[in-house]
């Protein structure tokens, strides 16, 4: 193909030497070493509609001349679809918009890319990231090429009714198709993301999770017992559909608290509970539903959001949302969830795990693991005017904050019946559904798209 490119550039230079120079410079960006066999429609569109106006600080007229010169080169190479992109009225309009309003240009670029049909869509099982590894770069490029072919064959028809679901079905089929090693693009993206997640220098607590790497990559299916596990959350959603009365400061009404405790056999202190603050299980469930954006406060009532109505009608989606909630909070709160869940998963049924000291409860063990990893709220330095007693109180407060976050995760697991009974030492094990839930939590955290920091 290099000979064909050289011949086409020579012919273009014979017609217009400046156009040949522009086309050569553009092609060097698009296809290093003039390897045009790797080009696809997505790459050409991105160059004309994003890289050319953003990276090349020429005037809009020069940018348009470069695009048209590249189009002439593509015509000589008989790549007529790509030539049409370069010379399209939309390309000229976009370059003008960029020159007048950069933000408006970006918005138009995103719209044109989506309308073209070759932009790989986000799927429930995969949201494309912005900070990506080699496997994801390759998968996105090849998915775009596959969509280009599907459009040319009429399997996906951008702009026609129902084209977006058809595009998603095609992309999902392509991304989940196993290769000769039995691995799909989706498998490779997930493995790449999990390994990067575990290796993050900003999250040293995850180093302890490496023995679980295989389980985290694989994830876990929704268990058969999911309906029973989600029953407390489902009950709150059902009540919120009618509106749950709240106290003046926003707690669930005592009558609902007491009924929930009776129905699910929760132990409280005191018993019966006087308010939501006496039932740690309900505190955890209420917080989880808010984290899932399933409920909101409306005056003195707790009501369903649109997402809450959807989750109420879809038990499997409710399980997935509940599993996503603990490890999507960010910061120390997320680190607490990841640490406790990983510790419980690593524990053997007969043993107490490799990181447990005799006499430590689960909460204490997870708290120690977090502090040893550096996850301690920053405290002011000791100064001449600050007494040692004050310093000790600050350290104790920091430790209390870490412990409280770990306990909140433990309360959620307890409320959903995902832990065995306490053996008297404060150490517990995950039930079978509990293991599936913990794996799902870590998996969803690990395979979430990374953003550019």
C-alpha positions in Angstrom: 0.0 0.0 0.0 2.9 2.4 0.5 3.6 2.3 -3.2 0.0 3.3 -3.9 0.2 6.1 -1.4 3.5 7.4 -2.9 2.0 7.3 -6.4 -1.1 9.1 -5.3 0.9 11.8 -3.5 3.0 12.3 -6.6 0.0 12.7 -8.7 -1.5 15.2 -6.2 1.8 17.1 -6.2 1.7 17.3 -9.9 -1.7 19.0 -9.7 -1.1 21.1 -6.5 2.1 20.9 -4.6 0.7 22.7 -1.5 -2.2 20.3 -1.4 0.1 17.3 -1.6 2.2 18.7 1.3 -1.0 19.2 3.4 -2.3 15.7 2.5 1.0 14.1 3.4 1.1 15.9 6.8 -2.5 14.9 7.6 -1.9 11.3 6.5 1.2 11.1 8.8 -1.1 11.9 11.7 -3.8 9.5 10.6 -1.7 6.6 9.5 2.0 6.7 10.7 4.4 5.3 8.1 1.4 5.6 5.6 -0.1 2.3 6.7 -3.6 3.1 5.4 -4.8 -0.5 5.7 -5.4 0.3 9.4 -7.7 3.3 8.6 -11.4 3.2 9.3 -14.2 5.7 9.0 -14.1 6.5 12.7 -10.4 7.4 12.5 -11.0 9.7 9.5 -14.0 11.4 11.1 -12.2 11.9 14.4 -9.3 13.5 12.5 -11.4 15.9 10.4 -13.9 16.7 13.2 -11.7 16.8 16.2 -7.9 16.5 15.8 -7.6 18.9 12.8 -9.5 21.8 14.5 -8.1 21.1 18.0 -4.5 20.1 17.5 -3.6 22.1 14.5 -3.7 25.8 15.3 -4.1 27.0 11.7 -7.0 29.2 10.5 -10.3 27.6 9.6 -9.5 28.2 6.0 -6.2 26.3 6.2 -7.9 23.5 8.1 -10.5 23.2 5.5 -7.9 23.2 2.8 -6.0 20.4 4.6 -9.3 18.3 4.9 -10.0 18.7 1.2 -6.4 17.9 0.2 -6.7 14.7 2.3 -10.0 14.0 0.5 -8.4 14.4 -2.9 -5.7 11.9 -1.8 -8.3 9.4 -0.7 -10.1 9.8 -4.0 -6.9 9.0 -5.9 -6.6 5.9 -3.6 -10.2 5.0 -4.4 -11.2 5.4 -0.8 -14.3 7.3 -1.7 -16.2 7.0 1.6 -13.3 8.6 3.4 -12.9 11.3 0.7 -16.6 12.2 1.1 -16.1 12.8 4.8 -13.2 15.2 4.1 -15.2 17.2 1.6 -18.6 17.0 3.2 -20.5 20.3 3.9 -20.8 19.2 7.6 -17.0 19.1 7.8 -16.7 22.7 6.5 -19.5 23.9 8.8 -17.9 22.2 11.8 -14.5 23.8 11.2 -16.2 27.2 11.1 -18.1 26.5 14.3 -14.9 25.6 16.1 -13.3 28.8 15.0 -16.2 30.8 16.5 -17.0 28.7 19.6 -14.8 25.8 20.7 -17.4 24.3 23.0 -20.1 24.5 20.3 -17.6 22.8 18.0 -17.0 19.9 20.4 -20.8 19.5 20.9 -21.3 19.3 17.1 -18.4 16.8 16.8 -19.9 14.5 19.3 -23.3 14.7 17.6 -21.9 14.0 14.2 -19.9 11.1 15.4 -23.0 9.6 17.1 -25.2 10.2 14.0 -22.6 8.5 11.8 -23.2 5.2 13.5 -19.6 4.1 13.7 -19.0 5.5 17.3 -19.0 2.4 19.5 -22.0 2.8 21.9 -21.8 2.4 25.7 -23.5 -0.8 26.8 -24.8 -1.9 30.2 -21.9 -4.3 30.5 -19.3 -1.8 29.1 -18.9 2.0 29.4 -16.0 3.1 27.3 -13.3 4.9 29.3 -11.1 7.9 28.6 -8.0 6.6 30.3 -7.6 3.3 28.5 -5.1 0.5 28.0 -4.0 -1.3 24.8 -6.8 -3.9 24.9 -9.5 -1.2 25.1 -7.9 0.9 22.4 -7.8 -2.1 20.1 -11.3 -3.2 21.0 -12.8 0.2 20.3 -11.0 0.6 17.0 -12.1 -2.9 15.8 -15.6 -2.3 17.0 -15.8 0.9 15.0 -14.5 -1.0 11.9 -17.1 -3.7 12.4 -19.8 -1.1 12.7 -18.6 0.5 9.5 -18.9 -2.8 7.7 -22.4 -3.5 9.2 -23.5 -0.1 8.0 -22.2 -0.7 4.5 -24.1 -4.0 4.4 -27.3 -2.5 5.7 -27.4 -4.4 9.0 -27.2 -1.1 10.8 -28.9 1.9 9.2 -28.1 5.2 11.0 -31.0 7.6 11.1 -33.6 5.0 10.4 -36.1 3.9 13.1 -34.7 1.4 15.5 -31.1 1.8 14.4 -29.7 2.5 17.8 -30.9 -0.8 19.4 -29.6 -2.6 16.2 -26.2 -0.8 16.7 -26.1 -1.9 20.3 -27.0 -5.5 19.5 -24.3 -5.6 16.8 -21.6 -4.0 19.1 -22.5 -6.4 21.9 -22.3 -9.4 19.6 -18.9 -8.3 18.3 -17.4 -7.5 21.7 -18.5 -10.8 23.3 -17.4 -13.0 20.4 -14.6 -15.3 21.7 -11.3 -15.6 19.7 -9.3 -18.7 19.1 -8.2 -18.6 22.8 -11.7 -18.4 24.0 -11.4 -14.7 25.1 -13.6 -11.9 23.8 -12.7 -8.2 23.6 -15.0 -7.7 26.6 -13.0 -10.3 28.6 -9.7 -8.6 27.7 -11.0 -5.1 28.6 -12.2 -6.3 32.0 -9.0 -8.1 32.8 -7.0 -5.0 31.8 -9.1 -2.8 33.9 -9.0 -5.1 36.9 -5.2 -5.4 36.8 -4.9 -1.6 36.5 -7.4 -1.1 39.4 -5.4 -3.5 41.6 -2.1 -1.8 40.7 -3.3 1.8 41.4 -0.6 3.6 43.4 -3.3 5.9 44.8 -5.1 2.9 46.4 -2.5 0.8 48.2 -5.1 -1.1 50.2 -5.9 -3.0 47.0 -2.6 -4.8 47.1 -4.2 -7.2 49.6 -6.8 -8.1 46.9 -4.4 -9.6 44.4 -5.1 -13.2 45.5 -8.7 -12.6 44.4 -7.8 -11.3 40.9 -9.3 -14.2 39.1 -12.6 -13.9 41.0 -12.7 -10.1 40.5 -12.2 -10.5 36.7 -14.8 -13.2 36.4 -17.4 -11.4 38.5 -20.5 -13.3 39.8 -23.9 -14.2 38.4 -27.0 -13.1 40.2 -27.7 -16.0 42.6 -31.0 -17.8 42.9 -31.4 -16.5 46.4 -31.2 -12.9 45.2 -35.0 -12.3 45.8 -34.6 -13.3 49.4 -31.5 -11.2 49.9 -33.1 -8.1 48.3 -36.3 -8.5 50.3 -35.5 -5.7 52.8 -34.6 -3.3 50.1 -37.7 -4.4 48.1 -39.9 -3.8 51.1 -38.6 -0.3 51.5 -39.1 0.4 47.8 -42.7 -0.9 48.1 -43.3 1.4 51.1 -41.7 4.4 49.3 -44.0 3.8 46.4 -46.8 5.0 48.7 -44.5 7.4 50.6 -42.7 6.7 53.9 -43.4 9.2 56.7 -40.3 10.9 58.0 -39.5 12.5 61.2 -38.8 16.2 61.3 -35.1 15.7 60.9 -35.4 13.1 58.1 -35.4 9.7 59.8 -37.8 7.0 58.8 -40.9 7.0 61.1 -40.6 4.8 64.3 -43.7 2.7 63.3 -42.0 1.6 60.0 -38.7 1.0 61.8 -40.4 -1.3 64.3 -42.4 -3.2 61.7 -39.3 -3.8 59.6 -37.4 -5.1 62.6 -40.2 -7.5 63.4 -40.7 -8.7 59.8 -37.0 -9.4 59.2 -36.0 -10.5 62.8 -33.4 -7.7 63.3 -31.9 -7.3 66.7 -31.7 -3.8 68.0 -30.6 -1.9 71.1 -32.8 -0.9 72.7 -35.5 -3.4 71.7 -38.0 -2.5 70.4 -36.3 0.4 68.6 -37.4 3.9 69.3 -36.1 5.4 66.0 -34.1 4.6 62.9 -30.9 5.4 64.8 -31.5 2.3 67.0 -31.7 0.0 64.0 -28.3 -0.1 62.3 -29.7 -2.4 59.6 -32.3 0.2 58.5 -29.6 2.9 58.6 -27.6 0.9 56.1 -30.5 0.2 53.8 -31.7 3.8 53.9 -28.2 5.0 53.0 -27.9 2.3 50.3 -31.1 3.4 48.6 -30.1 7.0 48.7 -26.7 6.0 47.2 -28.5 4.2 44.4 -30.6 7.3 43.8 -33.7 5.2 44.3 -35.4 7.4 46.9 -35.6 11.1 47.7 -37.1 13.3 50.3 -40.3 15.1 49.4 -41.4 17.2 52.3 -41.9 14.9 55.3 -42.1 11.7 53.1 -39.5 9.4 51.5 -40.7 8.7 47.9 -39.4 6.8 44.9 -37.4 8.4 42.1 -37.7 7.3 38.5 -34.8 5.0 39.0 -36.4 3.6 42.2 -39.5 2.7 40.2 -37.4 0.9 37.7 -35.5 -1.0 40.4 -38.7 -1.9 42.1 -39.9 -3.7 39.0 -36.7 -5.5 38.2 -35.2 -7.7 41.0 -32.1 -8.5 39.0 -31.4 -4.8 38.4 -32.0 -4.2 42.1 -29.3 -6.8 42.9 -26.8 -5.2 40.5 -27.5 -1.7 41.9 -27.1 -2.8 45.5 -23.8 -4.5 44.6 -22.6 -1.4 42.9 -23.4 1.0 45.7 -20.8 0.2 48.4 -17.8 0.5 46.0 -18.8 3.5 44.0 -18.7 6.1 46.8 -15.1 7.2 46.3 -12.3 8.0 48.8 -12.0 6.4 52.2 -15.7 5.2 52.2 -15.0 3.1 49.1 -11.7 1.9 50.4 -13.4 0.7 53.6 -15.9 -1.4 51.5 -13.2 -2.9 49.3 -11.0 -3.8 52.3 -13.8 -5.5 54.3 -15.3 -7.3 51.3 -11.8 -8.5 50.2 -10.9 -9.7 53.7 -14.2 -11.7 54.0 -13.7 -13.2 50.6 -10.2 -14.3 51.4 -11.3 -16.0 54.6 -11.5 -19.8 54.4 -14.6 -21.4 56.0 -12.4 -23.1 58.7 -9.8 -20.3 59.2 -9.8 -16.7 60.0 -7.9 -15.3 57.0 -4.2 -14.4 56.6 -4.6 -10.8 57.9 -6.5 -11.5 61.1 -5.0 -11.3 64.6 -6.3 -13.4 67.4 -9.0 -11.5 69.3 -9.7 -9.0 66.5 -13.1 -8.4 65.1 -13.8 -8.1 61.4 -14.2 -4.3 61.8 -10.9 -4.0 63.7 -9.1 -6.1 61.2 -10.3 -4.1 58.3 -9.6 -0.8 60.1 -6.0 -1.9 60.8 -5.6 -2.9 57.1 -6.8 0.5 56.0 -4.6 2.4 58.4 -1.5 0.3 57.5 -2.2 1.2 53.8 -2.2 4.9 54.7 -5.9 5.5 54.7 -6.1 7.8 57.7 -7.9 11.1 57.7 -5.2 13.9 57.7 -4.7 15.3 61.2 -3.0 18.6 62.0 0.7 18.4 63.0 1.7 18.7 66.6 2.9 22.2 67.4 4.3 23.9 70.5 0.8 25.1 71.3 -0.8 21.8 70.9 -0.7 19.4 73.8 -0.1 15.7 73.6 -3.6 15.0 74.9 -5.1 17.0 72.1 -3.0 15.1 69.6 -4.2 11.8 71.0 -7.8 12.9 70.8 -7.3 13.8 67.1 -5.8 10.4 66.4 -8.6 8.7 68.2 -11.2 10.7 66.2 -9.4 9.7 62.9 -9.5 6.1 64.0 -13.2 6.4 64.9 -13.9 7.7 61.4 -12.3 4.8 59.7 -14.0 2.3 62.0 -17.4 3.9 61.4 -17.0 3.5 57.6 -16.1 -0.1 58.0 -19.0 -0.7 60.3 -21.4 0.9 57.8 -20.5 -1.8 55.2 -20.8 -4.5 57.8 -24.3 -3.2 58.7 -25.4 -3.5 55.1 -24.2 -7.1 54.8 -25.9 -7.9 58.0 -29.2 -6.3 56.9 -29.3 -8.3 53.7 -28.5 -11.6 55.5 -25.1 -12.0 53.8 -23.1 -12.8 56.9 -23.2 -15.9 59.2 -23.9 -15.4 62.9 -21.1 -13.9 65.1 -19.0 -16.7 66.6 -18.6 -14.5 69.7 -15.3 -13.0 68.6 -16.7 -10.5 66.2 -15.5 -12.5 63.2 -18.1 -13.7 60.6 -18.1 -15.4 57.2 -20.0 -14.6 54.0 -22.9 -16.8 53.1 -23.0 -18.2 49.6 -25.1 -15.3 48.3 -22.8 -13.1 50.4 -19.8 -14.2 48.4 -21.6 -13.6 45.1 -22.5 -10.1 46.4 -18.9 -9.3 47.5 -17.4 -10.5 44.3 -20.0 -8.4 42.3 -19.2 -5.3 44.4 -15.4 -5.6 43.7 -15.9 -6.6 40.1 -18.1 -3.6 39.3 -15.7 -1.3 41.0 -12.7 -2.7 39.2 -14.2 -2.8 35.7 -15.7 0.7 35.8 -14.2 3.0 33.3 -11.2 5.0 34.4 -11.2 8.8 33.9 -8.3 11.0 33.0 -7.2 12.7 36.2 
